[in-house]
Amino acid sequence: QVKLVESGGGLVQPGDSLRLSCVASGRDFSSRAMGWFREAPGKERESVATITRFNDDATYTDSVAGRFTIPRDSAKNMVYLQMRDLRPDDSAVYYCAAFPGPMGQGASEVQYWGQGTRVTVSF
């Protein structure tokens, strides 16, 4: 069993930076791929960034590539979403996700979800 708890969401202005944090319970965190997904009102949940267990290879959706990064700290059971140059269309509830194995990308592959943290980008 893995429990994920996100933090760090809030209201920011366009162009600002924000870091989301996710702490995971459970002994096998370091063996799992992790990810961040987001869900905006009226839209489906989409993958934002994922990071594999192998060499911490990261994948980003096109709309955030170059602006977001997904570092992980296995010693602390933490994964982060570092966001910069935020835009209004980045506004959504962001979810931390744990995959069952060392790789994963899609929402259908996720084994555990956090409760979500809301990010609002607006003047």
N, C-alpha and C positions, 0 to 999 in steps of 0.2 A: 504494500500500500504506500502511496506517495501522496502527500498533501502539499499543495502549492499555495502560497500566500503572496499576492502582489501588493506593491505600494508605490507611491510616487506620482500618481496622477494628479491632475488639477487643471486650473484655468490659466492659460498662458496666451501671449499675444503672437501674432504671426511673426516669424523670424526668430523666435525664442528657442531655447534648448531645454530639454527635460530628460531626466533619467528615471526609467521605471526599474524597480527591483522585484525579484521573485526569489523567495527562499523556499527550499524544498526539504521536506522531512523524508526519511527513508534512507536505507543504507546503500541503495544502488543508484544514487543520483549520477555518479560519474560514469556509469555504463550506458546512460540513456542519451539520446538526442533530445534537445529541448527547443522550444519555439515560442514565439510571440504571435498571436493572432489579434485581429480587431474586428469589431462589429459596429457599424454605424447604423443609425435608425433607417429602417426600410431596406437595408442591404444585408447580404449574406456575410457570414463570418469568413474572413479571408486571412490567409497566411501573410504575415509581415516579414518575419525573419525566422530562420531555423539554423541550428548549429548542431553538427554531428558530433559523435564521440571520437571519430577518427580525425586527428589533427585539428580538431575544432573548426572544420570547414563550415563556412556560413553561406547561406543563400538568402537573397533578399528579393521581395517583390519589386518590380520595376519602378513603381512610384516612390519608393523610399531609398533605392540604391544610391549610395553616395551621401545620404543624409543620416541614415540610421546605422548603428552597429549593434551586435549582439554578443558582448563578451560574457564569458562564464568563469566562475571561480569555484572549481570543484572542491577545494579545501573548505570552503564556507557553504557549500551547497547552494550557491547563488547563481542566478543568471540575470543579466541586465538587458535593457533596451535603451541605448543611448540615442537620443533623438536631437537633431539640430535643424535649424531653418524650418521650423514647423509651419504648416499651412493650415488654413481652415478645413480643408478636406482630409486632414489627419485626425480630425475630431472623431472619437469613437470610444467604445469601451474596449480596453486592451486586456487580453487574457494570456496568462502564462500557460504553457502546455508541456507535458512530458510524454514522450513516445515510449513504446514498450522496449525498443532496442536501440542500437547505436546510430541508426539513421531514421529519417522520417521527414515528411514535408507537408502532407495534406491533412486537413482537419479530420478526415475519416480515419486517419491512422493514429490520432492522438488517444492515449490511454487515460491520462489524467488532465483535468482542467483546474485552473485557479478560479476564484470568484469574480475576478475582473476588477479593473481600476479605470475610472473615466478620465479621459483627456479631452479638454475643450480648448480649441484654438480660436480666439476671437478677440477683436478690439474691445 
